[in-house]
Amino acid sequence: MTVDLTLDVRDLEPPEPLEKVLEALCVLEPGQRIRMIHHREPHPLYPILQREGFRHDTHFTDDGIFEILIWRSPSR
């Protein structure tokens, strides 16, 4: 069983959150996911994920943070 990677980028200044998640995508193993924790919704990330063959699911939590779950599209 592969363990999900948790990437907490709440304390980073732009463009560091985007850079960190793009680095993490490079080491993502088959079946593994990234759980990104952010204080804002990373809209610029979404088209990059789509173009590179990743899917995502974004949730806004009760404590005011965004949790973005990212995984490789099964067709890739």
N, C-alpha and C positions, 0 to 999 in steps of 0.2 A: 504494500500500500504506500503510495506517495503522499507526502505531507505537503499541504498548501504553504506557500510562502506568504508571510504577512509583511506588508510594506507600509509603515506609518510615516507619512510625509507631511503631517500637519505642521511641523515646526520649520519646514524648509521654505525658502523664498523661490519664486519663479526664476528660472525655468527648472530648478532642481527636482521638483516632484516628477515632471515629465521625463527628465533625464534618468532618474532612478528607476521608474517603471519600465522604460525602454531597455535599460540594462538588464533588468530582471527578466524581461521577455526572452532575452538571448540565452538564458540559462534554464528556462522553463522546460522540465522534462515531460514526456508524454503522460497524460492523465493528471498532471499537476496543475494547480490554479494559483493565481496571485490574488490576495485579499489586500486591496489598497485602501488605506484609511486617510481621508483628506478633509480639510475644513471647508472646501468648496468643490463644486462639481467640475471635473476636468474636461470641459467640452472639446478642447483641441485634441485630446487623446483619442476620442471615439473614431474619427475618420482614419487615424493611423492604425488603430486596432483592426478595423474592417479591411483596410488595404493589405495588411500583413497576415490576414487569415485568423484573427482572434475574435472571440465573442466576449460580451460583457453583460453584467447585470448590476445596476446601480440602485442602492437603497439609501434614503435619507433617514437617519436614526433619530430617536426621540431626544437624544442629547446634542443634536445639531451638527452631526458629522455625516459625511458621505462614505459609504462602504461600497467599493467597486470590486466585484469579483470578475476576474479575467481568466479565460481559458482558451486553448487552441481549438479552432473549429474542427469538428470531426472529419471534415472532408479534406483536411490538409495533413 
